[in-house]
Amino acid sequence: MKKYCLTLDLKDDPALIAEYEKYHEAIWPEIHESITSSGITNMEIYRFDNRLFMIMEVDDTFSFEKKGAADAANPKVQEWETLMWKYQQPLKNALKGEKWVLMNKIFKL
Protein backbone atom coordinates (compact mmCIF):
# COMPACT_ATOMS: atom_id res chain seq x y z
CA MET A 1 0.00 0.00 0.00
CA LYS A 2 1.30 3.44 -0.94
CA LYS A 3 0.80 6.66 0.95
CA TYR A 4 0.74 10.16 -0.53
CA CYS A 5 0.72 13.47 1.30
CA LEU A 6 -0.61 16.62 -0.30
CA THR A 7 -1.11 20.20 0.81
CA LEU A 8 -3.31 23.13 -0.09
CA ASP A 9 -4.23 26.47 1.45
CA LEU A 10 -7.68 27.76 2.24
CA LYS A 11 -8.58 31.39 1.87
CA ASP A 12 -7.69 33.11 5.13
CA ASP A 13 -11.26 33.83 6.18
CA PRO A 14 -12.67 32.19 9.35
CA ALA A 15 -16.23 32.09 7.99
CA LEU A 16 -15.13 30.39 4.75
CA ILE A 17 -12.95 27.94 6.67
CA ALA A 18 -15.93 27.03 8.88
CA GLU A 19 -18.10 26.45 5.79
CA TYR A 20 -15.37 24.30 4.21
CA GLU A 21 -15.13 22.15 7.32
CA LYS A 22 -18.92 21.82 7.44
CA TYR A 23 -18.95 20.39 3.88
CA HIS A 24 -16.35 17.85 4.96
CA GLU A 25 -18.41 16.62 7.90
CA ALA A 26 -20.58 14.81 5.34
CA ILE A 27 -19.18 14.85 1.81
CA TRP A 28 -21.57 14.16 -1.03
CA PRO A 29 -22.12 10.43 -1.71
CA GLU A 30 -20.89 10.87 -5.30
CA ILE A 31 -17.61 12.31 -4.00
CA HIS A 32 -17.18 9.43 -1.56
CA GLU A 33 -17.78 6.99 -4.44
CA SER A 34 -15.30 8.78 -6.72
CA ILE A 35 -12.64 8.55 -4.00
CA THR A 36 -13.12 4.91 -3.05
CA SER A 37 -13.62 3.64 -6.61
CA SER A 38 -10.28 5.13 -7.65
CA GLY A 39 -8.25 2.89 -5.36
CA ILE A 40 -7.98 5.30 -2.43
CA THR A 41 -8.47 3.15 0.66
CA ASN A 42 -8.08 5.86 3.29
CA MET A 43 -8.02 9.66 3.21
CA GLU A 44 -7.56 12.12 6.03
CA ILE A 45 -7.37 15.92 5.90
CA TYR A 46 -5.86 17.98 8.70
CA ARG A 47 -5.88 21.74 9.09
CA PHE A 48 -3.66 24.26 10.83
CA ASP A 49 -4.83 27.84 10.40
CA ASN A 50 -5.56 27.99 6.66
CA ARG A 51 -3.09 25.22 5.64
CA LEU A 52 -4.50 21.79 4.78
CA PHE A 53 -2.60 18.51 4.83
CA MET A 54 -4.05 15.39 3.19
CA ILE A 55 -2.88 11.82 3.70
CA MET A 56 -4.04 9.31 1.09
CA GLU A 57 -3.48 5.58 1.33
CA VAL A 58 -4.00 3.80 -1.98
CA ASP A 59 -4.01 0.28 -3.38
CA ASP A 60 -2.22 -0.94 -6.51
CA THR A 61 -5.08 0.16 -8.81
CA PHE A 62 -4.64 3.85 -8.00
CA SER A 63 -2.93 6.39 -10.25
CA PHE A 64 -3.17 10.17 -10.27
CA GLU A 65 -3.68 10.08 -14.04
CA LYS A 66 -6.65 7.69 -13.86
CA LYS A 67 -8.18 9.62 -10.93
CA GLY A 68 -7.78 12.91 -12.79
CA ALA A 69 -9.38 11.54 -15.95
CA ALA A 70 -12.29 10.00 -14.02
CA ASP A 71 -12.84 13.24 -12.11
CA ALA A 72 -12.78 15.32 -15.30
CA ALA A 73 -15.49 13.09 -16.78
CA ASN A 74 -17.70 13.16 -13.69
CA PRO A 75 -20.07 16.20 -13.59
CA LYS A 76 -20.76 15.81 -9.87
CA VAL A 77 -17.04 15.80 -9.04
CA GLN A 78 -16.61 18.88 -11.20
CA GLU A 79 -19.49 20.56 -9.34
CA TRP A 80 -17.82 19.71 -6.01
CA GLU A 81 -14.41 20.95 -7.20
CA THR A 82 -15.92 24.24 -8.41
CA LEU A 83 -17.66 24.67 -5.06
CA MET A 84 -14.49 23.85 -3.09
CA TRP A 85 -12.49 26.39 -5.11
CA LYS A 86 -14.61 29.06 -3.38
CA TYR A 87 -12.69 28.17 -0.19
CA GLN A 88 -9.30 27.14 -1.57
CA GLN A 89 -6.35 29.06 -2.94
CA PRO A 90 -3.24 27.80 -4.71
CA LEU A 91 0.06 27.53 -2.91
CA LYS A 92 2.69 30.11 -3.79
CA ASN A 93 4.70 27.77 -6.04
CA ALA A 94 1.83 25.67 -7.41
CA LEU A 95 1.52 25.27 -11.15
CA LYS A 96 -1.25 27.19 -12.89
CA GLY A 97 -4.57 25.48 -12.12
CA GLU A 98 -2.99 23.14 -9.55
CA LYS A 99 -4.87 22.69 -6.30
CA TRP A 100 -3.56 19.96 -4.04
CA VAL A 101 0.24 19.73 -4.31
CA LEU A 102 2.08 16.47 -3.74
CA MET A 103 4.58 16.73 -0.90
CA ASN A 104 8.02 15.11 -0.84
CA LYS A 105 8.84 12.82 2.06
CA ILE A 106 12.02 14.06 3.72
CA PHE A 107 12.11 11.85 6.83
CA LYS A 108 10.88 8.50 8.10
CA LEU A 109 11.55 6.96 11.50
N, C-alpha and C positions, 0 to 999 in steps of 0.2 A: 504494500500500500504506500502510495506517495502522499506527501504533504506539501501544500503550497501556502505561502503567506503573501497577502496583498495589502496595500494600504490606499487610502483615499481620504480627502478632507471634506468635511461638511462646511457649508457656509457658516460663518461665525455669528449666528443669530440664535439665541436660546429658544425662541418660539419655534423656529424651523427645526432645530435639533430635537425638540420635544415631539413635534409632528412626525419626524423621521423615525424616531424610536417607537412611536405609537403604531406606525405601519408595520414595523418589524415584530411587534407583539403577536401578530397574526397575519403572516404574509398570505397573499392570494393563493388559492389552491393551484392555479395554473403555474404560478411561480415555483411553488414547492415541487410540482411534477417536473417542471423543466430542469430543476436542480438535480433531483434524484434520478431522473431518466438519463442524465448525461454521464453518470458514473461517479458523481460526487456522493460519497457515503456519509460525510459529516461536514458541517459548516458552522463556524462560530464567528461572530463579529463582536469586537470589543471597541470601546470608545474612551478616549481621554480628551477632554475639552472638545475640539472639533475634528480631531484626528481619529480615523477608523482603522482598525487592524482586523483583517479576515484570515482565518485559518481554514483551509479546505483539505479534507482527506479524500482521496480519490482511488478508485479501483483501476484495473488495467485497461478498461474500455474508455477511460476519459482522455480527451485531448482538448486543449484550448481552441484549436481550429474547428473541431466538430461542434463544440459548445457554442462558439461564436456563430457558426453557420445556422445551427438549429435556432438560436435566439433571434437571428436576423429574419428567419422565416416564420417566426411565431408572433402574430399580432398582439397577443396579450402580454408577452414578454416586452415587446416594443412599447406598449402602453405603460407598463410598469417602469421601464427604463426612462421614458420621457418624464413620468411623474417624479421619479427619484432624482432626476437631474435638477429639479426645483430646489433640492436640499444640498446637492453635492457641488463640489468645485474641483477642478483639476489640480494636481500637485504642481509645484513650481517647474519641475523638469519633465513633466509628462509630455508625451507626444500629442500632437493635435488630435482631439477627439478621444483621447485615452482617459478612461475613468480609473478603475482599479489598476494599480501598478504592482507588478510582481516584485517581491522583495528578494534580495540575495541573502542566503544564510551565511553568517560570518562566524558562528560559534555553535558548538554542540558539546554538551557534557557527556 
